[in-house]
Amino acid sequence: MSECKVAFQEVEMRMDELMDKLSIKLEDMSSYPAEDMFRIVVKEIEVENLKLLTSIFNKNELQAVSEQMSPAVSKFMLWWDENLCFGNVDISALIARKEQMLILNSVTDVLTDDDATRHRI
C-alpha cells in the first residue's frame, strides 16, 4: 500500500496549504462548511491520487489503510465519505475532466514540439 502513502502525502500537503491560506489549525476546520473545504482540496489533487483514493472507498479498504493516515488525512477522508452520502462533488466527473486535460496538454505539447522542429529546419 505504498501508493496510498503518496496519495496521503498529497492530501496532507493540500490540507496544509488550505489551513495556511485560512490561517487556521486542523481543529478550527469544523468552523467552515465541510462541503466547501472538501471541494477546494479535492480539486487540487492529482488525478492518479484521486483514482487511488476512490479505489480505497470502492474496495472498502478505508479501515485497512486508516493507520497510515495523519489527522488531516483522516479529516479529508471523513469529508470524502460524507460526499459519497450526499453527492456534493461528482468525483468520477472530476477525474474524467482532469484526465481530459492531461490528454489535451500532452497533445498540445506534441504539436508545439512538432511546430518548433519544423521552424528549425
C-alpha positions as CSV (number, residue, x, y, z in Angstrom):
1,M,0.0,0.0,0.0
2,S,2.9,2.4,-0.6
3,E,0.9,4.1,-3.3
4,C,-1.5,5.1,-0.5
5,K,1.4,6.9,1.2
6,V,1.9,9.0,-1.9
7,A,-1.8,9.9,-2.2
8,F,-2.0,10.6,1.6
9,Q,1.1,12.8,1.4
10,E,-0.6,14.9,-1.3
11,V,-3.8,15.2,0.7
12,E,-1.7,16.2,3.7
13,M,0.1,18.9,1.6
14,R,-3.2,20.2,0.2
15,M,-4.8,20.3,3.6
16,D,-1.8,22.2,5.0
17,E,-2.0,24.7,2.1
18,L,-5.7,25.3,2.8
19,M,-5.1,25.8,6.5
20,D,-2.2,28.2,5.8
21,K,-4.4,30.2,3.4
22,L,-7.1,30.4,6.0
23,S,-4.6,30.8,8.9
24,I,-6.3,28.1,10.9
25,K,-5.4,24.8,12.6
26,L,-7.0,21.5,11.9
27,E,-9.2,21.7,14.9
28,D,-10.7,25.0,13.5
29,M,-11.7,23.5,10.2
30,S,-15.0,22.4,11.7
31,S,-16.0,26.1,11.8
32,Y,-16.1,26.1,8.0
33,P,-18.6,24.2,5.7
34,A,-17.1,20.7,5.2
35,E,-18.6,20.6,1.7
36,D,-16.6,23.7,0.6
37,M,-13.4,22.6,2.3
38,F,-13.6,19.2,0.6
39,R,-14.3,20.8,-2.8
40,I,-11.3,23.1,-2.5
41,V,-8.9,20.3,-1.6
42,V,-10.2,17.6,-3.9
43,K,-10.0,19.8,-7.0
44,E,-6.2,20.3,-6.3
45,I,-5.4,16.6,-6.0
46,E,-3.6,14.9,-8.9
47,V,-5.7,12.6,-11.0
48,E,-3.8,9.4,-10.2
49,N,-4.1,10.1,-6.5
50,L,-7.9,10.7,-6.9
51,K,-8.2,7.4,-8.6
52,L,-6.4,5.7,-5.7
53,L,-8.5,7.4,-3.1
54,T,-11.6,6.4,-5.0
55,S,-10.5,2.8,-5.1
56,I,-10.0,2.8,-1.3
57,F,-13.7,3.5,-0.9
58,N,-14.8,1.3,-3.8
59,K,-12.9,-1.7,-2.4
60,N,-13.9,-0.9,1.2
61,E,-10.3,-0.6,2.3
62,L,-10.6,2.5,4.5
63,Q,-10.2,0.6,7.7
64,A,-7.2,-1.2,6.4
65,V,-5.3,2.0,5.5
66,S,-6.5,4.1,8.4
67,E,-3.4,3.6,10.4
68,Q,-1.4,5.3,7.6
69,M,-3.4,8.4,7.8
70,S,-2.5,11.6,9.6
71,P,-5.2,13.5,11.4
72,A,-5.5,15.9,8.4
73,V,-5.9,13.0,6.0
74,S,-8.4,11.3,8.3
75,K,-10.5,14.5,8.3
76,F,-10.3,14.7,4.5
77,M,-11.4,11.0,4.2
78,L,-14.3,11.7,6.5
79,W,-15.3,14.6,4.2
80,W,-15.0,12.2,1.2
81,D,-17.2,9.7,3.0
82,E,-19.8,12.4,3.6
83,N,-19.5,13.4,-0.1
84,L,-20.4,9.8,-1.1
85,C,-23.6,10.1,1.0
86,F,-24.6,13.5,-0.3
87,G,-23.0,13.6,-3.7
88,N,-21.9,17.3,-3.5
89,V,-18.9,16.7,-5.7
90,D,-19.0,14.2,-8.6
91,I,-15.6,12.5,-8.2
92,S,-15.9,10.5,-11.4
93,A,-16.6,13.6,-13.4
94,L,-13.7,15.4,-11.8
95,I,-11.4,12.5,-12.6
96,A,-12.6,12.4,-16.2
97,R,-12.1,16.2,-16.6
98,K,-8.6,16.0,-15.2
99,E,-7.7,13.1,-17.5
100,Q,-9.1,15.0,-20.4
101,M,-6.9,18.0,-19.5
102,L,-3.9,15.7,-19.3
103,I,-4.6,14.3,-22.7
104,L,-5.2,17.8,-24.2
105,N,-2.0,19.1,-22.6
106,S,0.1,16.2,-23.9
107,V,-1.4,16.6,-27.5
108,T,-0.7,20.4,-27.3
109,D,2.9,19.7,-26.2
110,V,3.4,17.3,-29.1
111,L,2.0,19.7,-31.6
112,T,4.1,22.6,-30.1
113,D,7.3,20.5,-30.3
114,D,6.4,19.5,-33.8
115,D,6.0,23.1,-34.9
116,A,9.3,24.1,-33.2
117,T,11.1,21.3,-35.1
118,R,9.6,22.4,-38.4
119,H,10.6,26.0,-37.9
120,R,14.2,25.0,-37.2
121,I,14.5,23.1,-40.5
